[in-house]
């Protein structure tokens, strides 16, 4: 019985290590989101860290328009990064989970 418990604990530690490795790897996955007319571009990591924002000179003339572009484009970039982040971390955690009776819903 205790051998099984130790095995499960080791599997959980392995799963945690795999999730941490995936988090580090996602720091190097960069996504680019652009406004529909390419006047604004955002680079973001899959861990949702903004790396770069490029703004067209045209947008600098109208503060309100720039704010609208930033909100829309940043929200799209964050949503895209979140989708990748959750899929990758979910897969890493799922692969490492031990076979615990009653926990099948997580697999």
ABEGO torsion letter per residue (X at the ends): XAAAAAAAAAAAAAAAAAAAAAAAAAAABBBBBBBAAGABBBBBBAAGBBABBBBBAAAAABAAAAAAAAAAAAAAAAAAAAAAAAAAAAAAAAAABBBBBGAAAAX
